[in-house]
Amino acid sequence: MRIVQRGHGEEGRERITVVPETVDDLWHLSHVLEPGDLVEGDTTRRIQRDEENLRDTGGQREHLHVTIELEDVEFARFANRLRVGGVIVGCSREDQLGHHHTLNVEEHDEITVEKVFKPDQIDRLEEAEGAAENPEVAIATVEEGAASIHTVQQYGTEEYASITRPTGKGEYARPRAELFSELGEALSHLDPDAIILAGPGFTKGDAHKYVDENYPELSDRISVVDTASVGDRGVHEVLKRGAVETVQTETRIAREAELIDELTGRIAEGEKASYGPEAVAEAAEFGAVETLLVLDERLRTERHGEGDWEIDADDVIERVEQQGGEVVVFSSEFSPGEQLKNLGGIAALLRYRLQ
């Protein structure tokens, strides 16, 4: 994310101009934008030519600069775009005012957002700006007969490749070199800045040796981590152990995995933890919250007035911050976020145990 300019808008609002540079940045913006925000950018729109003495062409697309009052936002991950819909309140053509329009924001598109930004939303934009310097990381997990590659994103991990090549004995067994070769080809094609090779037993070591010998351009990018599992569970182990953080300075999801494990461990042992909106709000009122964990999806729902919490989420966040606590907004796209969702979407690591 590039933050191009910051300034003051009307009625106490702040104007921030940003350029999303990755799909991660579009995802961050989807959790910053809310109904009522003003979003300004360049777009195209089909214009009807029905003026007197002009033939109606059925509409021709024109380039416009518009400001819309936001009604809805959708992160279309697989289309690599952010859809921002609302009513046009400012436009380079006055006859388009009051019409509904959708801005399709893609990587490298400049937009300006005018709103009353909440502290965690500013933190998210600044985090995205800092993350631009992080290297791209791939986690490859391998065991006998199977391998997978996941890419590390700000909004979670995505499976890039899944490879199955039965090895060992039997009619359908194939040489191990075929599995390792396909893994090396996929990693070479992905071309990440860093590769974490993980898995149980000795297979990962053999895979590392094969890739090192046959794909020398990848050699100095590989680090090896021992895990008990492969696939999604193996990836979670890698994140939990902080392996990604050694090559990617601040990896959001690694932090979330660590925190959710700490939380569930404390809950299981009856230690300093709280979960659910009412219990967490009470802990915040007593100044007991050391780290507040809240799910982005749920926070957005509550802020839009569509949730069922009997507490004000922003009041809890503000109280925690005023008392020197940390607020971590979890991604709903990754498994720690799913775990937090099952605990009510909000939880806290406490300074001391409440009776």
KAQUI-V145387 format. One record per pair of residues at least 6 apart in sequence whose ideal C-beta (glycine too) atoms are under 7 Angstrom apart, sorted by the first residue. I is the first residue (numbers start at 0). J is the second residue. If there is no record, write none. Layout:
i=(I:I)
j=(J:J)
//
This chain:
i=(0:0:0:0:0:0:0:0:0:1:1:1:1:2:2:2:2:3:3:3:3:4:5:5:6:7:7:8:8:11:12:12:12:13:14:14:15:15:16:16:17:17:18:18:19:19:19:19:19:20:20:20:21:22:22:22:23:23:23:23:23:24:25:25:25:25:26:26:26:27:27:27:27:28:29:29:29:30:30:30:31:31:31:32:32:32:32:32:33:33:33:34:34:34:35:35:36:36:36:36:37:37:37:37:37:38:38:38:38:38:38:39:39:39:40:40:40:40:40:40:41:41:42:42:42:43:43:43:43:44:44:44:44:44:45:45:45:46:46:46:47:47:48:48:48:48:49:63:63:63:63:64:65:65:65:65:66:66:67:67:67:67:67:67:67:68:68:68:69:69:70:70:70:71:72:72:72:73:74:75:79:79:80:80:80:81:82:82:83:83:83:84:84:86:86:87:87:87:87:87:88:90:104:117:118:119:119:119:123:129:130:130:133:133:134:134:134:134:135:135:136:136:136:136:136:136:136:136:137:137:137:137:137:137:137:138:138:138:138:138:138:139:139:139:139:139:139:140:140:140:140:140:140:140:140:140:141:141:141:141:141:141:141:142:142:142:142:143:143:143:144:144:144:144:144:145:145:145:146:146:146:147:147:147:147:147:147:148:148:148:148:148:149:149:149:149:149:150:150:150:151:151:151:153:154:154:155:155:155:155:156:156:156:159:160:162:162:162:164:164:164:164:165:165:165:166:166:166:166:175:176:179:179:179:182:182:183:183:183:183:186:186:187:187:192:193:193:194:194:194:195:195:195:195:195:196:196:196:196:196:197:197:197:197:197:198:198:198:199:199:203:207:207:210:210:211:222:224:224:224:226:226:226:227:228:235:235:237:238:238:238:239:239:239:241:243:243:244:244:251:252:252:254:255:255:255:255:255:256:258:258:258:259:259:259:261:262:262:262:262:263:265:265:265:266:266:270:271:271:271:271:272:272:272:272:273:273:273:273:273:273:274:274:274:275:275:275:276:276:276:276:276:277:277:279:279:279:279:280:280:282:282:282:282:283:283:283:285:286:287:287:287:287:288:288:288:288:289:289:289:289:290:290:290:290:290:291:291:291:291:291:291:291:292:292:292:292:292:292:293:293:293:293:293:294:294:294:294:294:294:295:295:295:295:296:297:297:297:298:298:300:301:301:302:302:316:319:320:329:329:329:330:331:339)
j=(17:19:20:24:27:124:127:128:131:17:18:20:128:15:17:124:128:16:17:18:109:16:13:15:14:13:14:14:113:115:113:114:115:116:111:113:112:124:109:111:110:124:107:109:25:28:104:106:108:106:107:131:106:76:79:106:127:130:152:153:154:127:74:80:81:104:74:153:154:123:124:127:153:81:72:74:81:123:295:299:120:123:124:38:69:72:83:112:69:302:303:69:70:303:68:69:69:112:113:114:66:68:88:113:114:67:69:83:102:110:112:66:110:111:102:104:108:109:110:111:62:64:63:65:102:60:61:62:63:60:61:63:95:100:58:59:60:58:59:61:55:58:54:55:56:59:55:90:91:92:95:91:87:89:90:100:88:89:83:85:86:87:88:100:102:85:86:88:83:85:84:85:86:84:81:82:83:82:81:82:105:106:103:104:105:104:101:103:101:102:104:99:101:97:99:95:96:97:98:100:96:96:110:313:320:316:326:328:328:249:153:249:247:248:192:193:246:247:191:192:151:191:192:193:195:243:246:247:148:150:159:186:189:191:194:149:151:195:197:234:237:146:148:182:186:194:196:146:147:197:198:226:229:230:233:234:182:196:198:202:203:206:229:198:199:202:229:166:167:202:163:164:165:166:178:162:163:229:162:178:182:158:160:161:162:229:230:159:160:185:186:189:156:157:158:159:234:156:157:159:243:247:250:251:330:332:252:330:332:333:234:252:333:189:185:178:181:182:173:177:178:181:171:172:173:172:173:175:178:205:209:206:209:210:206:210:209:210:213:214:194:217:214:217:220:220:246:217:220:221:222:224:237:242:243:203:206:207:221:223:203:224:226:233:237:226:229:233:226:227:223:221:223:217:221:218:242:237:240:242:233:236:237:236:236:256:334:243:252:253:256:256:257:260:253:250:253:250:253:330:330:333:327:329:330:333:335:336:335:290:292:327:335:338:339:348:272:292:346:348:338:271:272:348:272:274:352:348:349:351:352:346:347:348:349:279:282:346:347:349:353:342:343:346:342:343:345:308:309:310:343:345:309:310:315:345:346:347:310:315:288:347:349:353:315:318:319:353:322:349:350:351:353:319:324:347:349:324:348:349:350:324:325:327:347:348:316:319:324:325:326:327:347:327:329:339:345:346:347:312:328:329:344:345:329:331:336:339:340:344:328:329:330:331:331:306:344:345:312:328:306:308:312:312:313:326:326:326:335:336:339:336:340:346)
//
